[in-house]
């Protein structure tokens, strides 16, 4: 029997909700300017290095390089055309962050340690909450989450928080390499970067477990796309 992409309207609604929620979380964390996660740091250091060589490199291009390499690896590991849908998720996700940043809240600014901490904290919670709905929707969602699942499949290890943290921390390895060549010595890595690298996996898994116990969660898990 041919597998349906959308098992039920609940899965589609969950995907759309995840898109808006996660993008707003990214917007809030970005606006707080407190620090970057591991892969954000890697993109920052790659940008610093290649900008010295090419003179026109941007953070967005650097981030896209990592994103599309991971998508290629996801497709190679999963050997499933459905995994290509992550391209759509990447475009929609980046587009929504830009809409929040440039259209809905162009003058949004927070200052002071208290407000920036609150902004970053709420953003982190929304990001993890939205990521949980991405997972439960059954659609390929965020690149790091899909790459984590692919690595779990490749290594035959079902410990999501462990593999998610390992995937996150590999961003630090790349950042150190880029920082060595750029001469920055990866000074964009902060204590918060290490905290975020560890916190994402368990937090997302925690939200997934909580949502699965709700009536909506039961509907999502009884009929997966």
N, C-alpha and C positions, 0 to 999 in steps of 0.2 A: 504494500500500500504506500502511495506517495506521501511523504511527510509534509505537513503544512507548515508554512513559515510562521503563521499566526494561529496559535491554538485556540485563543479566545480573545474577546475585546479587552479582558482584564490585562492580558500580556501587553497589548498595544498601549493601553492607558498607562501601565506601569513604566513602559519604555519612555513614553513622552514625559511623564512625571519625573523620571530619573534624569532625563535630559535637562529640563528646566532647573531642577534642584541642584544637580551636580555642577552645572555651569555657574549658578549663582554662588555656590560654595567656592569655586575657583576664583570668581570675581572678588569675593570678600577677602580671601586669603591673599590674593594679589594686591588688593588695595591696602592691606595692612602694612605691607613692606617690611615685615618682621624677618623674613627669611624664606628660602626656597627648599623644597624637598630634594631628595637625592638626584632625580632626573632633571629637575629644574636647574640644579647646580651644574650638572653635566652639560646641559645646553648652554648655560652661561659661560662656562670655561671653554667649550668648543667655539663659541662665538668670539671670545677674546683671542683665541689662537688664530683662527682662520681670518679674522678681521685684520690681523697684522700682516697676513700674507696677501689677501685679496683686496682689502681696503673697503669692501662694501657689504660684508657679511652682517646678518642681523640675528637677534635672538630667536625670532620666529623661524628663520630658515634652519638654524642649528637644531631647534626643537623638532622640526619636521623631519630632519635627517634621521634622528633616533626613532621617531614615530614610524616612519615608513620601513626602516630596517626591521623593526619589531613586527610590523604587519606582514612583511615578507616571511619572517621566521614562523609566524603563526600559521600562515597558509601552507608552508612547507611541512610543519609538524602535524597539523590537523588533516592536511590533504582533503579539505572540504571547501567547496565553493561558497558555502554559507558563511564561512569565516571572513570572506571578502566584504561582508556587510559592515565590518569594522571600519572600512573606508568611509562609509556613509556616517557612521557614528562620530568619527573624527571631525568630518566637515561640519556636521550639525553642532557638535560640542563647541568647536572653536568659533563657529558663527554665533552661537548663543552668548558666549563670553564677550564677544565683540559688541553684540547688541546691548548687553547690560552695561558695558564699559563706555560705549560711544553714543548710544541712542537713549537708553532709559535713564542712566545715571551718569551723564557726562561730567558733572561737577562734583561727583562723590569724592569726598576726601575725609580721612580720619587722621587725627594727630594726638600725640600723647600716648604714653605707654599703656594706660588703662583702656582707652578706646581702641587702639590698634590690637591689643591683646584680645579684647572682646570680639572684634571683627574677625580676627584670625581664628579664634575658638569656634565661633558660630559657623564660619566658612568651612572649617575642618569637619564639624558635625554634619553639615548639609552635604558635603562632598561624600562622606562615608555613607550617610543615609541614602543618598541618591545612587551611589554605587551598588548598594544592596538591592535596590529595585532594578538596576540594570541586570544584575545577576539573575534575579528571580523572573525577570521578563522573558528570559530565554534567548534574547537577541544578543549577538556580539556587540558589546558596548565599549567600555574604555579600553584603550590599548594595553595599559599595564595589567589590568585584570585579565584580559584575554591571553596576554603573554604568560601570566602566572598560571592560568589553567593549562596552557599548552606545555609549560615546563613540568607541571604536575603529571600530565599525561606522559611526557617523555621520560621523566625520572621514576614514574610509577609511585609517586609519593603523594598521599592525599592530605597532608598537613598544609592547609591553605595559608595560615599565618606565617609558617616557617618559609615556604616557597615565596610568598609575597614579600617578605622581608629580605630574602636573598636577592630577589629581582630588584628591589629598591636599592639595596646596598651596592649592587653592581654599578649603579649610577655613580657612586663615589669612586669606584675604581677608574671609570672613564674620566671623571672630573680630575683626579690626581694625574692621570696621563696627560690630559689636555693642559692642565695647569703647569706641568713640568715644561712642556714645549712652548707655552705662551709666556712663561716667566712670572705668572701670577701666583704660582705655588698653591693654586686652588684655594685662595683666601675667601672665596664666596661660601665655603662650607662653614656652617655655624653649628652650635649645639642643637638648635631647633631642627636643623636638617637631619641630624641623627635621630632625634625624638620622632620626627615625622616618619622616617624610614621604618621605625619599629612599630609605630602606632597604627598605621593604615590597615594592615592585615587583620589584627585582632578586632579593631573597631568595626570594620566592614563585616567581618564574620559575625560579630555580636549582633549587629543590626539585622543580618539575614536570619539568625536564629529567632530573634524577637518577632520579626514580621511573619515568619512561617507559622507562628502560633496564633496569628489573627485570622479572622474569617477570609480576608483578602489573600493572605499568605497560603491558606489551604486551597483556595481556588487556583492560585498560581502554580502550586506544586503538584496538583492532581492532574493537570493537563499541560504538559510542557510542549512548546513548539518543537 
